[in-house]
Structures are given as C-alpha cells and as structure tokens.
C-alpha cells in the first residue's frame, strides 16, 4: 500500500498538523471507503450525514470523558449544560469492544451531538495484542497474530482489514472523513518480543489504511505499553513504521495535562495528544450519573478564537469598566460604550470619547429597553449586561469565539475577572466564572450555563 506521507512526519513538531492537514485534503478529494461496517443504515442517509457533519474533534484544548455505552440524549444534554466536558469518547466499531450493543448510538445521535457542540472521539476496539490475557472477549473475536513469518505479515493483514471495517462503520454513522478515528490497544507485556512487534506491525498497517480512507489515525493505549512502544519506534527506528497522527495516553495520575514520563516531550506535539488522567468513576452532573474516564485533550491548533473587530479596530476589552457620569468619564471607556451602543443600533453619532448629551440619551434608551431605570450614569450593572448581550450558549473550557469574548468582558465588569479577553475559555475564565457564580447565587460549576448567562444579562454582580 503506498504511503500517503512519511510515517515519521506525523510525530515531529508541526508535522502533526501537516499530517492531519494532508489527511483532510485527501478526505475533501473524496476517498473511497471499503468494507461493510454498520450496514443497517442506508447509503443515502449515510451520504447526507457525512456531508452535513463537521470534522471531529477539530482543533480543541479542553476536557473530555469516555464511556463504553453512548449515553442517552437526555443525559448528553444535561452534561452539556452542567459538566466541564466538551468532548466525549464513544465506541463505534470493533468486535472485541465490551459494548457491542449500543442502544442509543445511531447516525442521528452522532449528528445531534456534533450540532450541539460536542467534540466526538470515535473509538474502535478490535484484535488485541497476543499476550493480552483478557482477550479474546467472545467466541467470534480474535487476537493479533504473533507469527513472525514474512515480518509479521498476518498481523499486517489483520490491521488493514480492521481499518477497512472501522472506516466503514465510521462512515455509516456519518463521521466525516478528516475526523480522527482512535484504535484502542489495551495494555500488554511490552517485554514479550513477538507480542510487541506484531502489535506494532498491526498498528502500522491499520494507520496506513485508515489514512487511505481519508481519516486521521489515532491510537489509544496505556502509557507504559502501547504508547511507549510507539514512542520508542519513533525515536529508535524512524521511518520503519507508519506511526499514528495522534496518541491517546492512558495514565491515571490525576493530572489534567498531556504529559507522562513514559513519553518523550517532543513526540506528537504540538496538537497530537490526549491523556486519560483518571480511570473509571461515577460523576453526576445535572442529576445524571455516568461512570466515566476523564481526559484532557490538546489537538490540532488547540482552542484558538478568531480575531474580533469593533468600530474599525477600536478597543472595547478592558480589565475594569468604571461607572460613567458627566463628571467622570474616561475617554477610552466612553469610546467603548459608544461603539457597543452603535453596534446595537442605539447610538448613531460618531465615536468621540465624549460623554455628551447624545451618548447619555443613547445609554438611557438602552437602559430602558433592557429593564433598567434610565439614568445619567452608566454603572457596573449596565456594563455587565451590555458586555454580555448577545447569544448565550453554554461555554466551558475549550469553548471559543464571540460568546467567550463577551463573557470575559462581562466577568471583568462584574469584578469576577481581571484578564485580557482573548475569546478562548481557559483556566482563568473558568475560575472567574466560579467566582461570579458564587457571588450571584448560581450553583458553582465553572461552566457558563443558562443560569449564569441570565444573571449576567440582568447585570448582576
């Protein structure tokens, strides 16, 4: 099978991004999928779902969870509003997965989660390492062949065949080419030579074939076995194997980052790592309890907000927004007020920085329209509500864009934050949301949920 790009290119610095971009280009060119997969879905509905769904998980830095059985829609909705997670791992393929029966999983489930803003991590669990004692799990699944003949040729054939099945299942569920598919290789004895080498050959063949189907190749494994095996191959035998574009490290150290001592710091960075940092445990959000693993993701370019522009480049983001009155009105804040009121259609004059009669009249019109008593002073409550005004989607670590810019400015105005609004919801923003929620009587979660937005839009602080 011809290599789409050098295997070593996928794991060196910006090579992660180049490799993923190359697969995305192939996907856009219309890669052909092979295999039967989840054939219960019609070809027409599959094609429509693939066209409609976004590439997942995309560029993202934030928290995720994984659970064997895809949760119900009601559970997903509750967790979207209340939990810190914005990504979810789901098992979509593989004969050795524990959750072969997925009562909730369907193309509609996939498209609904993506439309609501979830980042999906589709997982396949097929043949496992030959020395893995817990497999095969059923009577009709099997392990990776450890036979050495022709350079572990049987293992290579198994890897390619499994990739065909996994890609077909992904396509049937409407997972768009360019998305990352993850192969789950459970922990094994790294010291068993045939077990290790056959697993490495299997993953190499799987990676090559997954890329040919237009998907990005990701591998999940324990830090001390599968991940160490891949990293050693990257450094000690460069170019001999097709290594995955992204890795998902199982290392339950309780630290929400993508580092581990089993992995050299230059591998799969930037933008090519996920770490499962906490194993199976129950968490309850919105009254719904699910047994999950916790993960931290840093993929692609990470969470980066597009630049914003107001009134031809005028600055509207500040650490503080003091009350404005005829006797005390810093020009920079008056300019911001005039600009924001102009954008909302309340102020028709020029942005001058002067708190004049026209500006006061426009501010009073805005106050009246938003349930405030009209006043010659533009106070903290007014700033909070004005800066928050707009759409109010759930925002949490990893969220980005216009709602986050507005959220950050409103938190600064409310006295809960003191940071530059960059449009990316990160740790400082989460801490500010927690402080704000505690101050206004909203259940503290660190998630800007509907209850939090309602308080902001009313100017509470």
C-alpha positions as CSV (number, residue, x, y, z in Angstrom):
1,X,0.0,0.0,0.0
2,X,1.6,3.4,-1.0
3,X,2.3,5.7,1.9
4,X,0.5,9.0,1.8
5,X,3.3,10.8,3.6
6,X,6.3,9.7,5.6
7,X,5.4,7.9,8.8
8,X,7.9,9.9,10.8
9,X,6.4,13.2,9.6
10,X,3.3,12.7,11.7
11,X,5.1,13.0,15.0
12,X,7.7,15.8,14.8
13,X,6.6,19.2,15.9
14,X,4.4,20.9,13.3
15,X,4.5,17.6,11.5
16,X,1.4,16.6,13.5
17,X,-0.5,19.5,11.9
18,X,0.9,18.8,8.4
19,X,-0.1,15.1,8.6
20,X,-3.6,15.9,9.8
21,X,-3.9,18.5,7.0
22,X,-2.8,16.0,4.4
23,X,-5.5,13.6,5.5
24,X,-8.1,16.3,5.5
25,X,-7.1,17.2,1.9
26,X,-7.5,13.6,0.9
27,X,-10.9,13.5,2.6
28,X,-12.0,16.5,0.6
29,X,-10.9,14.9,-2.6
30,X,-13.4,12.1,-1.8
31,X,-11.7,9.0,-0.5
32,X,-13.4,5.7,-1.3
33,X,-14.5,3.6,1.7
34,X,-14.1,-0.2,1.7
35,X,-15.9,-2.8,3.9
36,X,-19.4,-3.4,5.2
37,X,-19.4,-1.9,8.7
38,X,-22.7,-0.8,10.2
39,X,-24.7,-1.7,7.1
40,X,-28.1,-1.2,8.7
41,X,-28.0,2.5,7.6
42,X,-28.9,3.3,4.0
43,X,-26.3,4.6,1.6
44,X,-28.4,7.8,1.0
45,X,-28.8,8.7,4.7
46,X,-25.1,7.9,5.3
47,X,-24.0,10.2,2.4
48,X,-26.3,13.0,3.7
49,X,-24.9,12.7,7.3
50,X,-21.3,12.7,6.0
51,X,-21.9,15.9,4.1
52,X,-23.7,17.6,7.0
53,X,-21.4,16.7,9.9
54,X,-18.4,18.7,10.9
55,X,-14.9,17.1,11.2
56,X,-14.4,15.9,14.7
57,X,-12.8,16.6,17.2
58,X,-11.2,19.5,15.2
59,X,-8.9,22.0,16.9
60,X,-9.5,21.8,20.6
61,X,-7.9,22.1,24.1
62,X,-10.1,21.1,27.0
63,X,-11.8,18.3,28.9
64,X,-13.5,15.1,27.7
65,X,-14.9,11.9,29.1
66,X,-15.3,8.4,27.6
67,X,-17.9,5.8,28.5
68,X,-18.4,2.4,26.8
69,X,-22.1,2.8,26.0
70,X,-23.2,6.1,24.3
71,X,-25.3,8.0,26.8
72,X,-29.0,8.9,26.2
73,X,-29.8,12.2,24.5
74,X,-31.3,13.5,27.8
75,X,-28.0,12.6,29.6
76,X,-25.9,14.3,26.9
77,X,-28.0,17.5,27.1
78,X,-27.7,17.6,30.9
79,X,-24.0,17.1,30.8
80,X,-23.5,19.7,28.1
81,X,-25.2,22.3,30.3
82,X,-23.6,21.4,33.6
83,X,-20.4,19.3,33.2
84,X,-16.9,20.6,32.4
85,X,-16.7,18.3,29.4
86,X,-17.0,19.3,25.8
87,X,-15.6,16.1,24.2
88,X,-16.8,12.5,24.5
89,X,-15.3,9.2,23.5
90,X,-17.6,6.6,22.0
91,X,-17.1,3.0,20.9
92,X,-18.3,2.8,17.3
93,X,-16.5,-0.3,16.0
94,X,-14.5,-3.4,16.7
95,X,-15.5,-7.0,17.6
96,X,-13.7,-7.0,20.9
97,X,-15.4,-4.0,22.5
98,X,-17.4,-4.7,25.6
99,X,-20.3,-2.6,24.4
100,X,-21.2,-4.3,21.1
101,X,-24.8,-3.4,21.8
102,X,-25.3,0.4,21.6
103,X,-29.0,1.1,22.1
104,X,-28.5,4.9,21.8
105,X,-25.9,5.1,19.1
106,X,-27.1,6.0,15.6
107,X,-26.2,8.4,12.7
108,X,-28.8,10.8,14.3
109,X,-27.1,10.6,17.7
110,X,-23.8,11.5,16.1
111,X,-25.1,14.4,14.1
112,X,-27.1,15.7,17.1
113,X,-24.1,15.8,19.4
114,X,-22.0,17.5,16.7
115,X,-24.7,20.1,16.0
116,X,-24.9,20.8,19.8
117,X,-21.2,21.4,20.0
118,X,-19.8,18.2,21.4
119,X,-16.4,17.0,20.1
120,X,-16.5,13.3,19.4
121,X,-13.7,10.8,19.8
122,X,-14.9,7.7,17.8
123,X,-13.1,4.5,19.1
124,X,-12.6,1.1,17.7
125,X,-11.6,-1.9,19.7
126,X,-10.7,-4.9,17.6
127,X,-7.9,-7.5,17.8
128,X,-5.7,-7.1,20.8
129,X,-2.0,-7.9,21.5
130,X,-1.4,-11.6,21.5
131,X,-0.2,-11.6,25.1
132,X,-3.1,-9.6,26.5
133,X,-4.8,-12.0,28.9
134,X,-8.3,-10.6,28.9
135,X,-8.8,-11.2,25.2
136,X,-10.4,-12.6,23.1
137,X,-13.6,-11.5,24.8
138,X,-16.1,-13.5,22.8
139,X,-16.2,-16.7,20.8
140,X,-16.0,-14.9,17.5
141,X,-13.2,-12.3,18.1
142,X,-9.5,-13.0,17.9
143,X,-6.1,-11.5,18.9
144,X,-3.3,-10.1,16.7
145,X,-1.3,-13.0,15.3
146,X,2.2,-13.2,16.8
147,X,3.5,-15.3,13.8
148,X,6.9,-13.9,12.7
149,X,6.6,-15.2,9.1
150,X,7.4,-12.5,6.5
151,X,7.8,-9.8,9.0
152,X,4.5,-10.5,10.9
153,X,2.6,-10.4,7.6
154,X,-0.5,-11.9,9.2
155,X,-0.6,-9.1,11.8
156,X,-0.3,-6.6,9.0
157,X,-3.1,-8.1,7.0
158,X,-5.3,-8.1,10.2
159,X,-4.5,-4.4,10.7
160,X,-5.5,-3.4,7.2
161,X,-8.7,-5.5,7.4
162,X,-9.6,-4.0,10.7
163,X,-9.1,-0.5,9.4
164,X,-11.5,-1.2,6.5
165,X,-14.2,-2.3,9.0
166,X,-13.6,0.6,11.3
167,X,-13.7,3.2,8.5
168,X,-16.9,1.6,7.1
169,X,-18.6,1.8,10.5
170,X,-17.5,5.4,10.9
171,X,-18.9,6.3,7.5
172,X,-22.2,4.5,8.3
173,X,-22.6,6.6,11.4
174,X,-21.9,9.8,9.5
175,X,-18.5,10.5,10.8
176,X,-16.9,12.8,8.2
177,X,-13.6,12.0,6.6
178,X,-10.9,14.2,8.1
179,X,-12.1,13.2,11.6
180,X,-9.8,11.2,13.9
181,X,-10.6,7.5,14.4
182,X,-9.0,6.0,17.5
183,X,-7.8,2.4,17.8
184,X,-7.9,1.1,21.4
185,X,-5.0,-1.2,22.1
186,X,-5.3,-2.3,25.7
187,X,-2.2,-2.7,27.9
188,X,0.1,-5.7,27.3
189,X,3.5,-7.1,28.3
190,X,6.0,-4.9,26.5
191,X,8.8,-7.3,27.2
192,X,7.2,-10.1,25.1
193,X,9.0,-9.6,21.7
194,X,6.6,-11.3,19.4
195,X,3.6,-9.7,21.2
196,X,5.1,-6.2,20.9
197,X,6.4,-6.5,17.4
198,X,3.2,-8.0,16.0
199,X,1.2,-5.3,17.7
200,X,3.4,-2.6,16.2
201,X,3.1,-4.0,12.7
202,X,-0.7,-4.3,13.1
203,X,-1.0,-0.6,14.1
204,X,1.3,0.4,11.3
205,X,-0.9,-1.3,8.7
206,X,-4.1,0.0,10.4
207,X,-2.7,3.5,10.3
208,X,-1.8,3.4,6.6
209,X,-5.2,2.0,5.7
210,X,-7.2,4.4,7.9
211,X,-5.4,7.3,6.2
212,X,-6.3,5.9,2.8
213,X,-10.0,6.1,3.8
214,X,-9.5,9.8,4.5
215,X,-9.5,9.6,8.3
216,X,-6.8,10.8,10.7
217,X,-5.2,7.9,12.6
218,X,-5.2,7.9,16.4
219,X,-4.1,5.2,18.9
220,X,-5.2,4.8,22.5
221,X,-3.1,2.7,24.8
222,X,-1.5,2.6,28.2
223,X,1.5,4.9,28.8
224,X,3.7,2.0,29.8
225,X,3.0,-0.4,27.0
226,X,1.4,0.7,23.7
227,X,2.4,4.4,23.9
228,X,5.9,3.6,25.0
229,X,6.1,1.1,22.1
230,X,5.1,3.7,19.6
231,X,7.4,6.4,21.0
232,X,10.4,4.0,21.1
233,X,9.7,3.1,17.4
234,X,9.5,6.8,16.6
235,X,12.9,7.5,18.1
236,X,14.9,4.3,17.7
237,X,13.5,3.0,14.4
238,X,12.5,6.2,12.5
239,X,10.7,5.6,9.2
240,X,10.2,1.8,9.7
241,X,6.6,2.0,10.7
242,X,3.6,4.2,9.9
243,X,3.0,5.8,13.3
244,X,-0.4,7.3,14.2
245,X,-1.0,11.0,13.7
246,X,-2.3,11.4,17.3
247,X,-2.0,9.4,20.5
248,X,-4.3,9.0,23.5
249,X,-2.3,8.2,26.6
250,X,-3.9,6.2,29.4
251,X,-2.0,7.4,32.5
252,X,-4.2,7.7,35.6
253,X,-2.0,10.2,37.5
254,X,-4.8,12.7,38.2
255,X,-3.1,15.5,36.4
256,X,-5.1,17.2,33.6
257,X,-2.4,17.6,31.0
258,X,-0.9,15.5,28.2
259,X,2.4,14.7,29.7
260,X,3.8,11.4,31.1
261,X,7.3,10.2,31.9
262,X,6.7,7.2,29.6
263,X,6.6,9.6,26.6
264,X,9.4,11.8,25.3
265,X,8.4,15.5,25.4
266,X,8.9,16.0,21.6
267,X,6.6,13.3,20.4
268,X,3.2,14.2,18.9
269,X,3.5,17.9,19.8
270,X,2.1,20.3,19.2
271,X,-1.5,19.3,18.8
272,X,-1.3,15.5,18.8
273,X,-2.1,14.3,22.3
274,X,-4.9,13.3,24.6
275,X,-4.4,11.9,28.1
276,X,-6.8,9.8,30.1
277,X,-5.8,11.0,33.5
278,X,-8.5,9.4,35.7
279,X,-10.0,6.0,35.3
280,X,-13.5,4.7,35.8
281,X,-15.5,6.5,38.5
282,X,-19.0,8.0,38.8
283,X,-19.7,11.6,38.2
284,X,-23.1,13.4,38.5
285,X,-24.0,16.5,36.5
286,X,-27.5,17.9,36.1
287,X,-28.8,15.0,38.2
288,X,-27.4,12.4,35.8
289,X,-24.8,9.9,37.0
290,X,-22.4,8.2,34.5
291,X,-19.4,6.0,35.1
292,X,-16.6,7.7,33.1
293,X,-12.9,8.1,32.5
294,X,-11.6,11.7,32.5
295,X,-9.4,13.0,29.7
296,X,-7.6,16.2,28.7
297,X,-7.2,17.0,25.0
298,X,-4.8,19.2,23.1
299,X,-5.4,18.6,19.5
300,X,-4.7,20.4,16.2
301,X,-4.2,24.1,16.7
302,X,-5.9,23.9,20.1
303,X,-8.8,26.2,21.0
304,X,-8.0,29.5,19.2
305,X,-10.6,32.2,18.7
306,X,-10.8,34.2,15.5
307,X,-9.9,37.8,16.0
308,X,-12.7,40.3,16.6
309,X,-13.1,43.8,15.4
310,X,-15.3,46.6,16.7
311,X,-15.8,50.0,15.0
312,X,-12.8,49.8,12.8
313,X,-10.4,48.3,15.3
314,X,-11.5,50.2,18.5
315,X,-10.5,48.6,21.8
316,X,-13.6,47.5,23.8
317,X,-11.9,45.0,26.1
318,X,-10.5,46.2,29.5
319,X,-9.8,44.9,32.9
320,X,-12.1,47.4,34.5
321,X,-15.3,49.3,33.4
322,X,-15.8,52.2,35.8
323,X,-19.2,54.0,36.1
324,X,-19.5,56.8,33.6
325,X,-21.0,60.1,34.5
326,X,-20.8,63.7,33.4
327,X,-18.0,64.4,35.9
328,X,-16.1,61.1,35.5
329,X,-15.9,59.5,32.1
330,X,-12.5,58.2,30.9
331,X,-12.4,58.7,27.1
332,X,-11.4,55.1,26.3
333,X,-14.4,53.7,28.2
334,X,-16.7,56.2,26.6
335,X,-15.4,55.2,23.2
336,X,-16.1,51.6,24.1
337,X,-19.7,52.5,25.2
338,X,-20.4,54.5,22.1
339,X,-19.1,51.7,19.9
340,X,-21.1,49.0,21.6
341,X,-24.3,51.1,21.5
342,X,-23.6,51.9,17.9
343,X,-23.3,48.2,17.1
344,X,-26.7,47.6,18.8
345,X,-28.4,50.4,16.8
346,X,-28.9,52.7,19.8
347,X,-26.3,55.3,19.1
348,X,-26.0,57.0,15.7
349,X,-23.3,59.5,16.4
350,X,-19.5,59.4,16.0
351,X,-17.2,57.6,18.4
352,X,-15.6,60.6,20.1
353,X,-14.9,59.5,23.7
354,X,-17.0,62.4,24.9
355,X,-19.8,61.6,27.4
356,X,-22.1,64.2,25.8
357,X,-25.9,64.5,25.6
358,X,-26.2,62.2,22.6
359,X,-24.2,59.5,24.3
360,X,-26.3,59.8,27.5
361,X,-29.5,59.7,25.5
362,X,-28.4,56.6,23.7
363,X,-27.3,55.0,27.0
364,X,-30.7,55.8,28.6
365,X,-32.5,54.3,25.6
366,X,-30.5,51.1,26.0
367,X,-31.2,51.1,29.8
368,X,-34.9,51.4,29.3
369,X,-35.0,48.7,26.6
370,X,-33.2,46.3,28.9
371,X,-35.3,46.8,32.1
372,X,-33.1,49.4,33.8
373,X,-34.3,52.8,35.1
374,X,-32.9,55.4,32.8
375,X,-30.0,57.3,34.4
376,X,-27.4,59.8,33.5
377,X,-24.8,57.4,34.9
378,X,-23.7,54.2,33.2
379,X,-23.0,51.9,36.2
380,X,-21.5,48.5,36.8
381,X,-24.8,46.6,36.3
382,X,-25.3,48.3,32.9
383,X,-21.8,47.4,31.8
384,X,-22.2,43.8,32.8
385,X,-25.5,43.4,30.9
386,X,-24.2,45.4,27.8
387,X,-21.0,43.5,27.6
388,X,-22.8,40.1,27.9
389,X,-25.5,40.9,25.4
390,X,-25.9,38.5,22.5
391,X,-26.4,34.8,22.1
392,X,-25.9,32.8,25.3
393,X,-24.7,29.3,24.5
394,X,-23.2,27.0,27.2
395,X,-19.5,27.9,27.4
396,X,-16.8,25.9,29.2
397,X,-13.1,25.1,29.0
398,X,-12.3,24.7,25.3
399,X,-15.1,27.0,24.0
400,X,-14.1,29.9,21.8
401,X,-15.4,32.7,19.7
402,X,-17.7,35.7,20.1
403,X,-19.7,34.4,23.1
404,X,-16.5,33.9,25.1
405,X,-15.2,37.3,24.3
406,X,-18.4,38.8,25.6
407,X,-18.4,36.5,28.7
408,X,-14.8,37.5,29.6
409,X,-15.6,41.2,29.3
410,X,-18.7,40.9,31.3
411,X,-16.9,39.0,34.1
412,X,-14.3,41.7,34.2
413,X,-17.0,44.3,34.5
414,X,-18.7,42.3,37.3
415,X,-15.4,42.2,39.3
416,X,-15.0,38.4,38.9
417,X,-12.2,38.6,36.4
418,X,-9.1,40.6,35.7
419,X,-7.7,39.3,32.4
420,X,-7.4,40.1,28.8
421,X,-10.4,38.9,26.7
422,X,-8.9,36.5,24.2
423,X,-12.1,34.7,23.2
424,X,-10.9,31.3,24.5
425,X,-12.4,29.7,27.6
426,X,-9.4,28.5,29.6
427,X,-8.4,28.1,33.3
428,X,-8.6,31.8,34.2
429,X,-12.0,32.2,32.7
430,X,-13.2,29.0,34.5
431,X,-12.0,30.4,37.8
432,X,-13.7,33.8,37.1
433,X,-17.0,32.0,36.3
434,X,-16.8,30.1,39.6
435,X,-16.2,33.4,41.5
436,X,-19.1,35.0,39.7
437,X,-21.5,32.1,40.3
438,X,-20.6,32.1,44.0
439,X,-21.3,35.8,44.2
440,X,-24.7,35.8,42.5
441,X,-26.1,32.5,43.9
442,X,-25.7,30.2,41.0
443,X,-24.6,26.6,41.6
444,X,-20.8,26.8,41.2
445,X,-19.6,24.7,38.3
446,X,-17.2,26.8,36.3
447,X,-19.5,26.4,33.3
448,X,-21.3,29.4,31.8
449,X,-24.7,27.7,31.7
450,X,-28.1,29.3,31.1
451,X,-28.5,30.3,34.7
452,X,-25.1,32.1,34.6
453,X,-25.9,34.0,31.4
454,X,-29.3,35.1,32.8
455,X,-27.6,36.7,35.8
456,X,-25.1,38.4,33.5
457,X,-27.7,39.7,31.2
458,X,-29.5,41.2,34.2
459,X,-26.4,43.0,35.2
460,X,-26.0,41.1,38.5
461,X,-22.6,41.2,40.2
